[in-house]
Amino acid sequence: MKNLKLLFRILISTIVLSCSSDDSGGGDNQQLNTKLPKKINFVVVSSEIPDPNPTIYSYEFSYNSDNTIREIIHKEDGESDWTWKFYYENGIPVQSKLLYGVETTIEYIYI
């Protein structure tokens, strides 16, 4: 179960970093019709032991006006489990804070 949660956290991290704004596009400034996820729900089903009341997990996303992710809230059976907040400079993520019991700050360094 922990490996599955880690896999989903890696998936969410990939989504977060791929959703950052990119102003280096081609010659004309066309507005892209981008659809951003607001909520992702999933249920872990075991084929060995069927569970009549499986746990429902969800990720809820909120965005800044430039479509960068402001916050992700992870819920387990409707109860908030952890929150991940993102901070940007010039549209580039520079820091995030994971609130999971204690606050963990993550700094993004670019070379």
Jmol script that loads the backbone (N, CA, C; Angstrom):
load data "model"
ATOM      1  N   MET A   1       0.819  -1.190   0.000  1.00  0.00           N
ATOM      2  CA  MET A   1       0.000   0.000   0.000  1.00  0.00           C
ATOM      3  C   MET A   1       0.865   1.256   0.000  1.00  0.00           C
ATOM      4  N   LYS A   2       1.956   1.262   0.800  1.00  0.00           N
ATOM      5  CA  LYS A   2       2.833   2.426   0.843  1.00  0.00           C
ATOM      6  C   LYS A   2       3.496   2.664  -0.506  1.00  0.00           C
ATOM      7  N   ASN A   3       3.866   1.575  -1.206  1.00  0.00           N
ATOM      8  CA  ASN A   3       4.469   1.715  -2.533  1.00  0.00           C
ATOM      9  C   ASN A   3       3.492   2.337  -3.505  1.00  0.00           C
ATOM     10  N   LEU A   4       2.210   1.983  -3.388  1.00  0.00           N
ATOM     11  CA  LEU A   4       1.193   2.544  -4.267  1.00  0.00           C
ATOM     12  C   LEU A   4       1.019   4.034  -3.996  1.00  0.00           C
ATOM     13  N   LYS A   5       1.009   4.416  -2.716  1.00  0.00           N
ATOM     14  CA  LYS A   5       0.899   5.837  -2.371  1.00  0.00           C
ATOM     15  C   LYS A   5       2.103   6.604  -2.909  1.00  0.00           C
ATOM     16  N   LEU A   6       3.303   6.026  -2.795  1.00  0.00           N
ATOM     17  CA  LEU A   6       4.501   6.669  -3.307  1.00  0.00           C
ATOM     18  C   LEU A   6       4.401   6.846  -4.817  1.00  0.00           C
ATOM     19  N   LEU A   7       3.893   5.841  -5.512  1.00  0.00           N
ATOM     20  CA  LEU A   7       3.720   5.927  -6.951  1.00  0.00           C
ATOM     21  C   LEU A   7       2.786   7.071  -7.320  1.00  0.00           C
ATOM     22  N   PHE A   8       1.683   7.227  -6.598  1.00  0.00           N
ATOM     23  CA  PHE A   8       0.759   8.314  -6.891  1.00  0.00           C
ATOM     24  C   PHE A   8       1.368   9.672  -6.552  1.00  0.00           C
ATOM     25  N   ARG A   9       2.185   9.754  -5.519  1.00  0.00           N
ATOM     26  CA  ARG A   9       2.856  11.026  -5.202  1.00  0.00           C
ATOM     27  C   ARG A   9       3.838  11.402  -6.307  1.00  0.00           C
ATOM     28  N   ILE A  10       4.542  10.413  -6.844  1.00  0.00           N
ATOM     29  CA  ILE A  10       5.454  10.685  -7.956  1.00  0.00           C
ATOM     30  C   ILE A  10       4.664  11.152  -9.173  1.00  0.00           C
ATOM     31  N   LEU A  11       3.511  10.514  -9.431  1.00  0.00           N
ATOM     32  CA  LEU A  11       2.655  10.910 -10.536  1.00  0.00           C
ATOM     33  C   LEU A  11       2.194  12.350 -10.375  1.00  0.00           C
ATOM     34  N   ILE A  12       1.765  12.711  -9.183  1.00  0.00           N
ATOM     35  CA  ILE A  12       1.300  14.075  -8.927  1.00  0.00           C
ATOM     36  C   ILE A  12       2.458  15.061  -9.081  1.00  0.00           C
ATOM     37  N   SER A  13       3.653  14.703  -8.610  1.00  0.00           N
ATOM     38  CA  SER A  13       4.819  15.576  -8.765  1.00  0.00           C
ATOM     39  C   SER A  13       5.101  15.838 -10.238  1.00  0.00           C
ATOM     40  N   THR A  14       4.973  14.793 -11.054  1.00  0.00           N
ATOM     41  CA  THR A  14       5.196  14.941 -12.490  1.00  0.00           C
ATOM     42  C   THR A  14       4.159  15.876 -13.095  1.00  0.00           C
ATOM     43  N   ILE A  15       2.902  15.733 -12.693  1.00  0.00           N
ATOM     44  CA  ILE A  15       1.843  16.614 -13.186  1.00  0.00           C
ATOM     45  C   ILE A  15       2.123  18.056 -12.777  1.00  0.00           C
ATOM     46  N   VAL A  16       2.535  18.248 -11.528  1.00  0.00           N
ATOM     47  CA  VAL A  16       2.798  19.596 -11.020  1.00  0.00           C
ATOM     48  C   VAL A  16       3.883  20.280 -11.835  1.00  0.00           C
ATOM     49  N   LEU A  17       4.988  19.608 -12.043  1.00  0.00           N
ATOM     50  CA  LEU A  17       6.098  20.234 -12.749  1.00  0.00           C
ATOM     51  C   LEU A  17       5.805  20.409 -14.226  1.00  0.00           C
ATOM     52  N   SER A  18       4.949  19.591 -14.807  1.00  0.00           N
ATOM     53  CA  SER A  18       4.626  19.736 -16.225  1.00  0.00           C
ATOM     54  C   SER A  18       3.556  20.791 -16.462  1.00  0.00           C
ATOM     55  N   CYS A  19       2.874  21.246 -15.425  1.00  0.00           N
ATOM     56  CA  CYS A  19       1.819  22.250 -15.588  1.00  0.00           C
ATOM     57  C   CYS A  19       2.331  23.666 -15.413  1.00  0.00           C
ATOM     58  N   SER A  20       3.626  23.850 -15.207  1.00  0.00           N
ATOM     59  CA  SER A  20       4.130  25.209 -15.022  1.00  0.00           C
ATOM     60  C   SER A  20       4.041  25.980 -16.322  1.00  0.00           C
ATOM     61  N   SER A  21       3.930  27.287 -16.199  1.00  0.00           N
ATOM     62  CA  SER A  21       3.757  28.160 -17.351  1.00  0.00           C
ATOM     63  C   SER A  21       5.031  28.217 -18.178  1.00  0.00           C
ATOM     64  N   ASP A  22       4.891  28.276 -19.511  1.00  0.00           N
ATOM     65  CA  ASP A  22       6.036  28.372 -20.403  1.00  0.00           C
ATOM     66  C   ASP A  22       5.761  29.466 -21.413  1.00  0.00           C
ATOM     67  N   ASP A  23       6.469  30.592 -21.310  1.00  0.00           N
ATOM     68  CA  ASP A  23       6.275  31.727 -22.199  1.00  0.00           C
ATOM     69  C   ASP A  23       7.253  31.722 -23.354  1.00  0.00           C
ATOM     70  N   SER A  24       7.992  30.638 -23.549  1.00  0.00           N
ATOM     71  CA  SER A  24       9.000  30.607 -24.597  1.00  0.00           C
ATOM     72  C   SER A  24       8.450  30.013 -25.888  1.00  0.00           C
ATOM     73  N   GLY A  25       7.137  29.996 -26.035  1.00  0.00           N
ATOM     74  CA  GLY A  25       6.489  29.355 -27.172  1.00  0.00           C
ATOM     75  C   GLY A  25       6.836  30.004 -28.497  1.00  0.00           C
ATOM     76  N   GLY A  26       6.204  29.520 -29.557  1.00  0.00           N
ATOM     77  CA  GLY A  26       6.477  29.967 -30.916  1.00  0.00           C
ATOM     78  C   GLY A  26       6.165  31.425 -31.147  1.00  0.00           C
ATOM     79  N   GLY A  27       6.170  31.826 -32.434  1.00  0.00           N
ATOM     80  CA  GLY A  27       6.057  33.217 -32.820  1.00  0.00           C
ATOM     81  C   GLY A  27       4.781  33.895 -32.395  1.00  0.00           C
ATOM     82  N   ASP A  28       3.614  33.301 -32.645  1.00  0.00           N
ATOM     83  CA  ASP A  28       2.387  33.995 -32.280  1.00  0.00           C
ATOM     84  C   ASP A  28       1.905  33.538 -30.917  1.00  0.00           C
ATOM     85  N   ASN A  29       1.311  34.468 -30.190  1.00  0.00           N
ATOM     86  CA  ASN A  29       0.861  34.210 -28.827  1.00  0.00           C
ATOM     87  C   ASN A  29      -0.574  33.711 -28.835  1.00  0.00           C
ATOM     88  N   GLN A  30      -0.793  32.496 -29.258  1.00  0.00           N
ATOM     89  CA  GLN A  30      -2.128  31.935 -29.257  1.00  0.00           C
ATOM     90  C   GLN A  30      -2.456  31.424 -27.863  1.00  0.00           C
ATOM     91  N   GLN A  31      -3.695  31.656 -27.460  1.00  0.00           N
ATOM     92  CA  GLN A  31      -4.173  31.147 -26.178  1.00  0.00           C
ATOM     93  C   GLN A  31      -4.476  29.662 -26.344  1.00  0.00           C
ATOM     94  N   LEU A  32      -3.834  28.822 -25.551  1.00  0.00           N
ATOM     95  CA  LEU A  32      -4.095  27.389 -25.616  1.00  0.00           C
ATOM     96  C   LEU A  32      -5.343  27.067 -24.816  1.00  0.00           C
ATOM     97  N   ASN A  33      -6.164  26.193 -25.337  1.00  0.00           N
ATOM     98  CA  ASN A  33      -7.349  25.739 -24.627  1.00  0.00           C
ATOM     99  C   ASN A  33      -6.924  24.584 -23.729  1.00  0.00           C
ATOM    100  N   THR A  34      -6.461  24.920 -22.526  1.00  0.00           N
ATOM    101  CA  THR A  34      -5.911  23.942 -21.604  1.00  0.00           C
ATOM    102  C   THR A  34      -6.961  23.561 -20.583  1.00  0.00           C
ATOM    103  N   LYS A  35      -7.111  22.277 -20.370  1.00  0.00           N
ATOM    104  CA  LYS A  35      -8.003  21.784 -19.318  1.00  0.00           C
ATOM    105  C   LYS A  35      -7.124  21.260 -18.193  1.00  0.00           C
ATOM    106  N   LEU A  36      -7.359  21.764 -17.005  1.00  0.00           N
ATOM    107  CA  LEU A  36      -6.568  21.382 -15.843  1.00  0.00           C
ATOM    108  C   LEU A  36      -7.417  20.526 -14.914  1.00  0.00           C
ATOM    109  N   PRO A  37      -6.838  19.485 -14.333  1.00  0.00           N
ATOM    110  CA  PRO A  37      -7.635  18.641 -13.436  1.00  0.00           C
ATOM    111  C   PRO A  37      -8.001  19.386 -12.166  1.00  0.00           C
ATOM    112  N   LYS A  38      -9.240  19.260 -11.740  1.00  0.00           N
ATOM    113  CA  LYS A  38      -9.682  19.851 -10.484  1.00  0.00           C
ATOM    114  C   LYS A  38      -9.654  18.805  -9.375  1.00  0.00           C
ATOM    115  N   LYS A  39      -9.972  17.556  -9.734  1.00  0.00           N
ATOM    116  CA  LYS A  39     -10.003  16.498  -8.738  1.00  0.00           C
ATOM    117  C   LYS A  39      -9.731  15.162  -9.422  1.00  0.00           C
ATOM    118  N   ILE A  40      -8.943  14.325  -8.749  1.00  0.00           N
ATOM    119  CA  ILE A  40      -8.681  12.968  -9.211  1.00  0.00           C
ATOM    120  C   ILE A  40      -9.065  12.029  -8.067  1.00  0.00           C
ATOM    121  N   ASN A  41      -9.963  11.077  -8.348  1.00  0.00           N
ATOM    122  CA  ASN A  41     -10.370  10.075  -7.355  1.00  0.00           C
ATOM    123  C   ASN A  41      -9.840   8.722  -7.785  1.00  0.00           C
ATOM    124  N   PHE A  42      -9.457   7.908  -6.814  1.00  0.00           N
ATOM    125  CA  PHE A  42      -9.084   6.534  -7.128  1.00  0.00           C
ATOM    126  C   PHE A  42      -9.338   5.638  -5.923  1.00  0.00           C
ATOM    127  N   VAL A  43      -9.567   4.368  -6.227  1.00  0.00           N
ATOM    128  CA  VAL A  43      -9.818   3.354  -5.214  1.00  0.00           C
ATOM    129  C   VAL A  43      -8.802   2.249  -5.430  1.00  0.00           C
ATOM    130  N   VAL A  44      -8.181   1.790  -4.353  1.00  0.00           N
ATOM    131  CA  VAL A  44      -7.238   0.686  -4.437  1.00  0.00           C
ATOM    132  C   VAL A  44      -8.021  -0.598  -4.191  1.00  0.00           C
ATOM    133  N   VAL A  45      -8.005  -1.481  -5.187  1.00  0.00           N
ATOM    134  CA  VAL A  45      -8.752  -2.736  -5.098  1.00  0.00           C
ATOM    135  C   VAL A  45      -7.758  -3.885  -5.047  1.00  0.00           C
ATOM    136  N   SER A  46      -7.911  -4.746  -4.062  1.00  0.00           N
ATOM    137  CA  SER A  46      -7.065  -5.928  -3.932  1.00  0.00           C
ATOM    138  C   SER A  46      -7.800  -7.116  -4.524  1.00  0.00           C
ATOM    139  N   SER A  47      -7.125  -7.829  -5.411  1.00  0.00           N
ATOM    140  CA  SER A  47      -7.752  -9.001  -5.998  1.00  0.00           C
ATOM    141  C   SER A  47      -7.714 -10.193  -5.047  1.00  0.00           C
ATOM    142  N   GLU A  48      -6.863 -10.134  -4.038  1.00  0.00           N
ATOM    143  CA  GLU A  48      -6.741 -11.247  -3.101  1.00  0.00           C
ATOM    144  C   GLU A  48      -7.808 -11.197  -2.007  1.00  0.00           C
ATOM    145  N   ILE A  49      -8.039 -10.006  -1.473  1.00  0.00           N
ATOM    146  CA  ILE A  49      -9.003  -9.861  -0.383  1.00  0.00           C
ATOM    147  C   ILE A  49     -10.002  -8.767  -0.787  1.00  0.00           C
ATOM    148  N   PRO A  50     -11.161  -9.135  -1.308  1.00  0.00           N
ATOM    149  CA  PRO A  50     -12.148  -8.117  -1.669  1.00  0.00           C
ATOM    150  C   PRO A  50     -12.606  -7.344  -0.443  1.00  0.00           C
ATOM    151  N   ASP A  51     -12.670  -6.038  -0.564  1.00  0.00           N
ATOM    152  CA  ASP A  51     -13.071  -5.164   0.530  1.00  0.00           C
ATOM    153  C   ASP A  51     -14.436  -4.568   0.195  1.00  0.00           C
ATOM    154  N   PRO A  52     -15.460  -4.832   1.003  1.00  0.00           N
ATOM    155  CA  PRO A  52     -16.780  -4.282   0.704  1.00  0.00           C
ATOM    156  C   PRO A  52     -16.837  -2.760   0.875  1.00  0.00           C
ATOM    157  N   ASN A  53     -15.915  -2.195   1.637  1.00  0.00           N
ATOM    158  CA  ASN A  53     -15.843  -0.746   1.843  1.00  0.00           C
ATOM    159  C   ASN A  53     -14.427  -0.260   1.547  1.00  0.00           C
ATOM    160  N   PRO A  54     -14.031  -0.208   0.271  1.00  0.00           N
ATOM    161  CA  PRO A  54     -12.654   0.194  -0.050  1.00  0.00           C
ATOM    162  C   PRO A  54     -12.401   1.662   0.273  1.00  0.00           C
ATOM    163  N   THR A  55     -11.153   1.980   0.533  1.00  0.00           N
ATOM    164  CA  THR A  55     -10.761   3.352   0.809  1.00  0.00           C
ATOM    165  C   THR A  55     -10.766   4.151  -0.494  1.00  0.00           C
ATOM    166  N   ILE A  56     -11.362   5.340  -0.439  1.00  0.00           N
ATOM    167  CA  ILE A  56     -11.391   6.228  -1.602  1.00  0.00           C
ATOM    168  C   ILE A  56     -10.378   7.345  -1.353  1.00  0.00           C
ATOM    169  N   TYR A  57      -9.447   7.481  -2.276  1.00  0.00           N
ATOM    170  CA  TYR A  57      -8.429   8.527  -2.200  1.00  0.00           C
ATOM    171  C   TYR A  57      -8.751   9.593  -3.230  1.00  0.00           C
ATOM    172  N   SER A  58      -8.397  10.825  -2.942  1.00  0.00           N
ATOM    173  CA  SER A  58      -8.592  11.881  -3.933  1.00  0.00           C
ATOM    174  C   SER A  58      -7.515  12.948  -3.796  1.00  0.00           C
ATOM    175  N   TYR A  59      -7.243  13.590  -4.929  1.00  0.00           N
ATOM    176  CA  TYR A  59      -6.375  14.769  -4.979  1.00  0.00           C
ATOM    177  C   TYR A  59      -7.215  15.910  -5.509  1.00  0.00           C
ATOM    178  N   GLU A  60      -7.259  17.023  -4.777  1.00  0.00           N
ATOM    179  CA  GLU A  60      -7.982  18.209  -5.221  1.00  0.00           C
ATOM    180  C   GLU A  60      -6.960  19.292  -5.534  1.00  0.00           C
ATOM    181  N   PHE A  61      -7.076  19.893  -6.722  1.00  0.00           N
ATOM    182  CA  PHE A  61      -6.123  20.883  -7.202  1.00  0.00           C
ATOM    183  C   PHE A  61      -6.752  22.274  -7.198  1.00  0.00           C
ATOM    184  N   SER A  62      -5.970  23.283  -6.814  1.00  0.00           N
ATOM    185  CA  SER A  62      -6.376  24.675  -7.003  1.00  0.00           C
ATOM    186  C   SER A  62      -5.219  25.379  -7.714  1.00  0.00           C
ATOM    187  N   TYR A  63      -5.568  26.387  -8.518  1.00  0.00           N
ATOM    188  CA  TYR A  63      -4.605  27.018  -9.417  1.00  0.00           C
ATOM    189  C   TYR A  63      -4.540  28.525  -9.206  1.00  0.00           C
ATOM    190  N   ASN A  64      -3.401  29.096  -9.578  1.00  0.00           N
ATOM    191  CA  ASN A  64      -3.240  30.540  -9.630  1.00  0.00           C
ATOM    192  C   ASN A  64      -3.846  31.042 -10.935  1.00  0.00           C
ATOM    193  N   SER A  65      -3.943  32.355 -11.093  1.00  0.00           N
ATOM    194  CA  SER A  65      -4.546  32.930 -12.303  1.00  0.00           C
ATOM    195  C   SER A  65      -3.764  32.596 -13.569  1.00  0.00           C
ATOM    196  N   ASP A  66      -2.480  32.249 -13.453  1.00  0.00           N
ATOM    197  CA  ASP A  66      -1.680  31.893 -14.632  1.00  0.00           C
ATOM    198  C   ASP A  66      -1.644  30.378 -14.870  1.00  0.00           C
ATOM    199  N   ASN A  67      -2.577  29.644 -14.256  1.00  0.00           N
ATOM    200  CA  ASN A  67      -2.728  28.188 -14.393  1.00  0.00           C
ATOM    201  C   ASN A  67      -1.601  27.374 -13.760  1.00  0.00           C
ATOM    202  N   THR A  68      -0.796  27.959 -12.914  1.00  0.00           N
ATOM    203  CA  THR A  68       0.169  27.190 -12.148  1.00  0.00           C
ATOM    204  C   THR A  68      -0.539  26.646 -10.911  1.00  0.00           C
ATOM    205  N   ILE A  69      -0.104  25.503 -10.447  1.00  0.00           N
ATOM    206  CA  ILE A  69      -0.766  24.877  -9.299  1.00  0.00           C
ATOM    207  C   ILE A  69      -0.428  25.638  -8.023  1.00  0.00           C
ATOM    208  N   ARG A  70      -1.474  26.025  -7.309  1.00  0.00           N
ATOM    209  CA  ARG A  70      -1.296  26.713  -6.037  1.00  0.00           C
ATOM    210  C   ARG A  70      -1.252  25.705  -4.895  1.00  0.00           C
ATOM    211  N   GLU A  71      -2.108  24.668  -4.977  1.00  0.00           N
ATOM    212  CA  GLU A  71      -2.237  23.762  -3.843  1.00  0.00           C
ATOM    213  C   GLU A  71      -2.827  22.432  -4.300  1.00  0.00           C
ATOM    214  N   ILE A  72      -2.357  21.358  -3.673  1.00  0.00           N
ATOM    215  CA  ILE A  72      -2.933  20.028  -3.857  1.00  0.00           C
ATOM    216  C   ILE A  72      -3.312  19.516  -2.472  1.00  0.00           C
ATOM    217  N   ILE A  73      -4.549  19.057  -2.345  1.00  0.00           N
ATOM    218  CA  ILE A  73      -5.013  18.495  -1.085  1.00  0.00           C
ATOM    219  C   ILE A  73      -5.290  17.011  -1.316  1.00  0.00           C
ATOM    220  N   HIS A  74      -4.650  16.166  -0.524  1.00  0.00           N
ATOM    221  CA  HIS A  74      -4.867  14.724  -0.604  1.00  0.00           C
ATOM    222  C   HIS A  74      -5.874  14.348   0.477  1.00  0.00           C
ATOM    223  N   LYS A  75      -6.893  13.601   0.075  1.00  0.00           N
ATOM    224  CA  LYS A  75      -7.906  13.162   1.030  1.00  0.00           C
ATOM    225  C   LYS A  75      -8.014  11.649   0.990  1.00  0.00           C
ATOM    226  N   GLU A  76      -8.279  11.095   2.152  1.00  0.00           N
ATOM    227  CA  GLU A  76      -8.500   9.657   2.283  1.00  0.00           C
ATOM    228  C   GLU A  76      -9.868   9.479   2.920  1.00  0.00           C
ATOM    229  N   ASP A  77     -10.796   8.875   2.186  1.00  0.00           N
ATOM    230  CA  ASP A  77     -12.188   8.731   2.624  1.00  0.00           C
ATOM    231  C   ASP A  77     -12.797  10.069   3.035  1.00  0.00           C
ATOM    232  N   GLY A  78     -12.508  11.104   2.266  1.00  0.00           N
ATOM    233  CA  GLY A  78     -13.103  12.426   2.493  1.00  0.00           C
ATOM    234  C   GLY A  78     -12.405  13.273   3.534  1.00  0.00           C
ATOM    235  N   GLU A  79     -11.468  12.714   4.265  1.00  0.00           N
ATOM    236  CA  GLU A  79     -10.742  13.455   5.300  1.00  0.00           C
ATOM    237  C   GLU A  79      -9.406  13.934   4.745  1.00  0.00           C
ATOM    238  N   SER A  80      -9.086  15.195   4.979  1.00  0.00           N
ATOM    239  CA  SER A  80      -7.817  15.749   4.500  1.00  0.00           C
ATOM    240  C   SER A  80      -6.653  15.035   5.175  1.00  0.00           C
ATOM    241  N   ASP A  81      -5.707  14.579   4.348  1.00  0.00           N
ATOM    242  CA  ASP A  81      -4.553  13.829   4.845  1.00  0.00           C
ATOM    243  C   ASP A  81      -3.301  14.696   4.813  1.00  0.00           C
ATOM    244  N   TRP A  82      -3.058  15.340   3.662  1.00  0.00           N
ATOM    245  CA  TRP A  82      -1.928  16.254   3.557  1.00  0.00           C
ATOM    246  C   TRP A  82      -2.230  17.328   2.517  1.00  0.00           C
ATOM    247  N   THR A  83      -1.500  18.441   2.624  1.00  0.00           N
ATOM    248  CA  THR A  83      -1.642  19.568   1.699  1.00  0.00           C
ATOM    249  C   THR A  83      -0.265  19.928   1.188  1.00  0.00           C
ATOM    250  N   TRP A  84      -0.175  20.221  -0.113  1.00  0.00           N
ATOM    251  CA  TRP A  84       1.083  20.590  -0.739  1.00  0.00           C
ATOM    252  C   TRP A  84       0.876  21.937  -1.420  1.00  0.00           C
ATOM    253  N   LYS A  85       1.571  22.984  -0.944  1.00  0.00           N
ATOM    254  CA  LYS A  85       1.436  24.344  -1.473  1.00  0.00           C
ATOM    255  C   LYS A  85       2.673  24.701  -2.283  1.00  0.00           C
ATOM    256  N   PHE A  86       2.473  25.471  -3.359  1.00  0.00           N
ATOM    257  CA  PHE A  86       3.551  25.816  -4.280  1.00  0.00           C
ATOM    258  C   PHE A  86       3.712  27.321  -4.372  1.00  0.00           C
ATOM    259  N   TYR A  87       4.978  27.753  -4.490  1.00  0.00           N
ATOM    260  CA  TYR A  87       5.316  29.169  -4.576  1.00  0.00           C
ATOM    261  C   TYR A  87       6.197  29.391  -5.800  1.00  0.00           C
ATOM    262  N   TYR A  88       5.953  30.485  -6.531  1.00  0.00           N
ATOM    263  CA  TYR A  88       6.591  30.727  -7.817  1.00  0.00           C
ATOM    264  C   TYR A  88       7.255  32.103  -7.848  1.00  0.00           C
ATOM    265  N   GLU A  89       8.265  32.217  -8.710  1.00  0.00           N
ATOM    266  CA  GLU A  89       8.865  33.494  -9.085  1.00  0.00           C
ATOM    267  C   GLU A  89       8.920  33.517 -10.597  1.00  0.00           C
ATOM    268  N   ASN A  90       8.278  34.494 -11.206  1.00  0.00           N
ATOM    269  CA  ASN A  90       8.224  34.609 -12.665  1.00  0.00           C
ATOM    270  C   ASN A  90       7.696  33.337 -13.325  1.00  0.00           C
ATOM    271  N   GLY A  91       6.684  32.713 -12.728  1.00  0.00           N
ATOM    272  CA  GLY A  91       6.055  31.528 -13.297  1.00  0.00           C
ATOM    273  C   GLY A  91       6.816  30.232 -13.110  1.00  0.00           C
ATOM    274  N   ILE A  92       7.927  30.267 -12.383  1.00  0.00           N
ATOM    275  CA  ILE A  92       8.747  29.072 -12.171  1.00  0.00           C
ATOM    276  C   ILE A  92       8.636  28.662 -10.702  1.00  0.00           C
ATOM    277  N   PRO A  93       8.350  27.362 -10.432  1.00  0.00           N
ATOM    278  CA  PRO A  93       8.258  26.940  -9.031  1.00  0.00           C
ATOM    279  C   PRO A  93       9.616  27.044  -8.343  1.00  0.00           C
ATOM    280  N   VAL A  94       9.640  27.736  -7.204  1.00  0.00           N
ATOM    281  CA  VAL A  94      10.893  27.908  -6.459  1.00  0.00           C
ATOM    282  C   VAL A  94      10.842  27.244  -5.088  1.00  0.00           C
ATOM    283  N   GLN A  95       9.626  26.986  -4.604  1.00  0.00           N
ATOM    284  CA  GLN A  95       9.495  26.394  -3.281  1.00  0.00           C
ATOM    285  C   GLN A  95       8.126  25.741  -3.163  1.00  0.00           C
ATOM    286  N   SER A  96       8.073  24.689  -2.374  1.00  0.00           N
ATOM    287  CA  SER A  96       6.787  24.107  -2.023  1.00  0.00           C
ATOM    288  C   SER A  96       6.839  23.706  -0.560  1.00  0.00           C
ATOM    289  N   LYS A  97       5.662  23.621   0.038  1.00  0.00           N
ATOM    290  CA  LYS A  97       5.559  23.227   1.437  1.00  0.00           C
ATOM    291  C   LYS A  97       4.567  22.089   1.528  1.00  0.00           C
ATOM    292  N   LEU A  98       5.030  21.006   2.109  1.00  0.00           N
ATOM    293  CA  LEU A  98       4.197  19.838   2.328  1.00  0.00           C
ATOM    294  C   LEU A  98       3.759  19.837   3.786  1.00  0.00           C
ATOM    295  N   LEU A  99       2.459  19.909   4.012  1.00  0.00           N
ATOM    296  CA  LEU A  99       1.907  19.929   5.356  1.00  0.00           C
ATOM    297  C   LEU A  99       1.328  18.542   5.636  1.00  0.00           C
ATOM    298  N   TYR A 100       2.092  17.739   6.346  1.00  0.00           N
ATOM    299  CA  TYR A 100       1.711  16.366   6.650  1.00  0.00           C
ATOM    300  C   TYR A 100       2.139  16.088   8.079  1.00  0.00           C
ATOM    301  N   GLY A 101       1.345  16.552   9.024  1.00  0.00           N
ATOM    302  CA  GLY A 101       1.734  16.470  10.433  1.00  0.00           C
ATOM    303  C   GLY A 101       2.671  17.615  10.771  1.00  0.00           C
ATOM    304  N   VAL A 102       3.837  17.623  10.147  1.00  0.00           N
ATOM    305  CA  VAL A 102       4.781  18.731  10.276  1.00  0.00           C
ATOM    306  C   VAL A 102       4.946  19.376   8.905  1.00  0.00           C
ATOM    307  N   GLU A 103       5.425  20.579   8.882  1.00  0.00           N
ATOM    308  CA  GLU A 103       5.638  21.279   7.613  1.00  0.00           C
ATOM    309  C   GLU A 103       7.031  20.981   7.078  1.00  0.00           C
ATOM    310  N   THR A 104       7.103  20.532   5.832  1.00  0.00           N
ATOM    311  CA  THR A 104       8.363  20.263   5.171  1.00  0.00           C
ATOM    312  C   THR A 104       8.499  21.232   3.996  1.00  0.00           C
ATOM    313  N   THR A 105       9.578  21.990   3.956  1.00  0.00           N
ATOM    314  CA  THR A 105       9.797  22.945   2.873  1.00  0.00           C
ATOM    315  C   THR A 105      10.752  22.328   1.860  1.00  0.00           C
ATOM    316  N   ILE A 106      10.382  22.444   0.589  1.00  0.00           N
ATOM    317  CA  ILE A 106      11.184  21.925  -0.505  1.00  0.00           C
ATOM    318  C   ILE A 106      11.601  23.091  -1.378  1.00  0.00           C
ATOM    319  N   GLU A 107      12.895  23.268  -1.596  1.00  0.00           N
ATOM    320  CA  GLU A 107      13.427  24.327  -2.438  1.00  0.00           C
ATOM    321  C   GLU A 107      13.767  23.746  -3.808  1.00  0.00           C
ATOM    322  N   TYR A 108      13.376  24.443  -4.891  1.00  0.00           N
ATOM    323  CA  TYR A 108      13.702  24.006  -6.241  1.00  0.00           C
ATOM    324  C   TYR A 108      14.862  24.858  -6.744  1.00  0.00           C
ATOM    325  N   ILE A 109      15.946  24.217  -7.147  1.00  0.00           N
ATOM    326  CA  ILE A 109      17.130  24.915  -7.636  1.00  0.00           C
ATOM    327  C   ILE A 109      17.332  24.532  -9.087  1.00  0.00           C
ATOM    328  N   TYR A 110      17.521  25.535  -9.940  1.00  0.00           N
ATOM    329  CA  TYR A 110      17.678  25.299 -11.364  1.00  0.00           C
ATOM    330  C   TYR A 110      19.106  25.650 -11.783  1.00  0.00           C
ATOM    331  N   ILE A 111      19.654  24.870 -12.696  1.00  0.00           N
ATOM    332  CA  ILE A 111      21.015  25.121 -13.157  1.00  0.00           C
ATOM    333  C   ILE A 111      20.976  25.655 -14.581  1.00  0.00           C
TER     334      ILE A 111
END
end "model"
wireframe off; spacefill off
backbone 0.3
color backbone group
